[in-house]
Amino acid sequence: MRLVIARCSVDYAGRLTAHLPSAPRLILVKADGSVSIHADDRAYKPLNWMSPPCTLKEGDGESAGVWTVVNKAGEKLIITMEEILHDSSHELGVDPGLIKDGVEAHLQELLADRIETLGAGYTLIRREYPTAIGPVDILCRNADGATVAVEIKRRGEIDGVEQLTRYLELLNRDPHLAPVRGVFAAQEIKPQARVLATDRGIDCVVLDYDALRGIEDDKLRLF
């Protein structure tokens, strides 16, 4: 991974145009080819980025200090360097991946085996569907044949909705999958997370762990 801190301006040219005026920023160039530009706020979310596969060309001569990042769709991210404050590269090696909470991992396995829990006609494509920014818990199709990405949490909070939103944005760039809908599934979904998911067109599903395991509710009932 290459870390560059520089005073720069950034221009995006693609389906739309966007401009970031000159300011000190962090630029991450990752081994997978992705390039992202960050400010000193917004937590982990970049100001702008280009997902892999893409190519980075650093200018020379009259265009020295200009980086041009181009993806396979021909979209461009042009970074104009005014002053480089730091530039270093680091070999991170192969990441061991996220070790999920035991219940969360089991929920994923159970839901994949009982994918019809999401609705009649649902079929599984695969668990841990790989993307450039991490694996999607479950990728499946609904009764209409549309692709559905499912993010599973033990407790559904806003950060889980944000994570699924990033997956959906990336998956919807693949013409073989798009349009891709989202399902946020958890044993408990916080009200704020539900509001955010609904606003973004993401369905929420509350999972009953015991029901997925095939264990009947032992609470007394009146028949």
C-alpha positions in Angstrom: 0.0 0.0 0.0 1.2 3.5 -0.9 0.3 6.4 1.4 0.6 9.9 0.1 -0.3 13.1 2.0 -0.4 16.0 -0.4 -2.0 19.4 -1.0 -3.9 18.6 -4.2 -7.1 19.2 -6.2 -9.1 16.3 -7.6 -11.4 16.1 -10.7 -13.6 13.2 -11.6 -14.9 12.8 -15.2 -17.3 10.0 -16.0 -21.1 9.6 -15.8 -21.0 13.0 -14.1 -18.3 15.5 -13.1 -17.1 16.4 -9.6 -14.3 18.7 -8.3 -12.5 18.8 -5.0 -10.7 22.1 -4.6 -7.1 22.3 -3.3 -6.6 21.1 0.2 -4.3 18.7 2.2 -5.5 15.1 1.7 -4.5 11.5 2.2 -4.3 9.4 -1.0 -4.3 5.6 -0.7 -3.1 3.5 -3.5 -3.8 -0.2 -2.7 -2.2 -3.3 -4.1 -5.6 -4.2 -5.7 -5.3 -1.1 -7.9 -7.9 1.0 -6.1 -7.2 4.7 -5.4 -9.1 6.7 -2.8 -8.8 10.3 -1.5 -9.5 11.0 2.1 -10.0 14.1 4.3 -9.3 14.3 8.0 -13.0 13.6 8.8 -15.9 11.4 7.5 -14.4 8.4 9.3 -13.5 5.7 6.8 -15.5 7.1 3.8 -13.4 8.6 1.1 -14.1 11.9 -0.6 -13.6 10.2 -4.0 -12.2 7.0 -5.2 -11.7 4.6 -8.2 -12.4 1.0 -7.7 -10.3 -1.7 -9.4 -9.5 -2.7 -12.0 -8.0 0.7 -12.9 -4.6 2.1 -14.0 -2.6 4.9 -12.4 -0.3 7.1 -14.5 1.9 9.7 -13.0 2.6 12.6 -15.3 6.1 13.8 -16.3 7.5 16.8 -18.1 4.8 19.6 -18.4 2.3 17.3 -16.7 4.5 16.4 -13.8 2.5 16.3 -10.6 -0.7 15.1 -12.3 -1.9 11.6 -11.6 -4.5 10.2 -13.9 -6.5 7.1 -12.8 -8.6 5.4 -15.4 -11.0 2.5 -14.9 -12.2 -0.1 -17.5 -15.3 2.1 -18.2 -13.0 5.0 -19.2 -13.9 7.1 -16.2 -11.1 9.3 -14.9 -9.9 10.6 -11.6 -7.4 13.4 -12.1 -5.3 14.3 -9.1 -3.2 17.5 -9.4 -0.4 17.6 -6.8 0.7 21.0 -5.5 2.9 19.8 -2.7 3.7 16.3 -1.5 4.1 16.2 2.3 4.6 12.4 2.7 5.0 9.5 0.3 5.7 6.0 1.6 5.0 2.4 0.5 4.3 -0.6 2.8 3.9 -4.3 2.1 1.0 -5.5 4.1 0.9 -9.1 2.9 -2.1 -11.4 2.7 -4.8 -10.4 5.1 -6.3 -13.2 7.2 -9.7 -11.7 6.8 -12.4 -10.8 9.3 -13.2 -13.4 11.9 -16.9 -13.1 12.5 -18.8 -13.5 15.7 -19.7 -17.2 16.1 -23.4 -16.5 16.1 -23.1 -14.2 13.1 -21.2 -16.8 11.1 -23.7 -19.5 12.0 -26.6 -17.2 11.0 -25.0 -16.8 7.6 -24.6 -20.6 7.2 -28.2 -21.3 8.4 -29.7 -18.6 6.2 -27.8 -19.9 3.1 -29.3 -23.3 3.8 -32.8 -21.9 4.3 -32.6 -19.0 1.8 -36.4 -19.3 1.3 -36.6 -17.5 4.7 -36.2 -14.3 2.7 -39.2 -15.1 0.5 -40.7 -17.7 -1.7 -38.6 -18.4 -4.9 -35.3 -17.2 -3.5 -32.3 -19.2 -4.7 -28.7 -19.1 -3.5 -25.8 -18.0 -5.7 -23.1 -18.3 -3.1 -21.9 -17.4 0.4 -19.0 -15.0 0.9 -19.3 -13.6 -2.7 -15.9 -11.9 -3.3 -15.6 -8.2 -4.2 -12.7 -5.8 -4.3 -13.7 -4.4 -0.9 -14.5 -7.7 0.9 -16.9 -10.6 0.6 -20.7 -10.2 0.6 -22.3 -12.5 3.1 -24.8 -14.0 0.7 -25.6 -13.4 -2.9 -28.9 -14.8 -4.1 -31.7 -14.3 -6.6 -35.3 -13.5 -5.8 -38.4 -15.0 -7.4 -38.1 -12.5 -10.3 -34.6 -13.5 -11.0 -33.1 -10.2 -9.7 -29.8 -10.3 -7.8 -29.9 -9.7 -4.1 -27.0 -9.0 -1.8 -27.5 -9.9 1.9 -25.5 -8.5 4.8 -25.9 -10.4 8.0 -25.3 -9.0 11.5 -26.2 -10.2 15.0 -27.2 -6.7 15.9 -28.1 -4.5 13.0 -26.7 -0.9 13.3 -26.0 2.0 11.0 -22.4 0.8 10.2 -23.9 -2.4 8.8 -26.2 -0.5 6.5 -23.2 1.6 5.3 -21.2 -1.6 4.6 -24.0 -3.0 2.5 -24.4 0.3 0.7 -20.8 0.1 -0.4 -21.2 -3.5 -1.6 -24.3 -2.5 -3.6 -22.6 0.4 -5.2 -19.8 -1.9 -6.4 -22.0 -4.8 -7.4 -24.3 -2.6 -9.5 -21.3 -1.7 -11.7 -21.2 -5.3 -12.9 -23.6 -5.6 -15.9 -23.9 -9.3 -15.3 -25.4 -8.7 -11.8 -27.1 -5.3 -12.0 -29.6 -4.3 -10.8 -28.7 -5.6 -7.4 -31.0 -5.1 -4.4 -30.0 -5.2 -0.8 -31.3 -7.1 2.3 -30.1 -6.2 5.8 -30.7 -9.2 8.0 -30.1 -9.4 11.7 -31.4 -10.8 15.0 -32.1 -7.2 16.1 -32.2 -4.1 13.9 -31.8 -0.7 15.6 -34.5 1.9 14.6 -31.9 4.3 13.2 -30.5 1.5 11.0 -33.9 0.6 9.8 -34.7 4.2 8.8 -31.4 4.5 6.9 -31.9 1.2 5.2 -35.4 2.1 4.1 -34.2 5.5 2.8 -31.7 3.7 0.6 -34.2 1.1 -0.7 -32.7 -1.7 1.4 -35.1 -4.3 2.8 -34.7 -5.3 6.5 -35.3 -8.8 7.8 -35.2 -9.8 11.4 -33.8 -13.3 11.8 -35.1 -15.8 14.4 -32.0 -17.8 15.3 -33.9 -20.7 16.9 -36.3 -20.9 14.0 -33.5 -21.1 11.5 -32.0 -24.0 13.6 -35.4 -25.7 13.5 -36.0 -25.3 17.2 -39.6 -24.7 18.1 -40.5 -21.9 20.4 -41.2 -23.5 23.8 -43.2 -20.6 25.2 -46.7 -21.5 26.3 -49.4 -20.8 23.8 -53.2 -20.6 24.1 -54.8 -22.7 21.3 
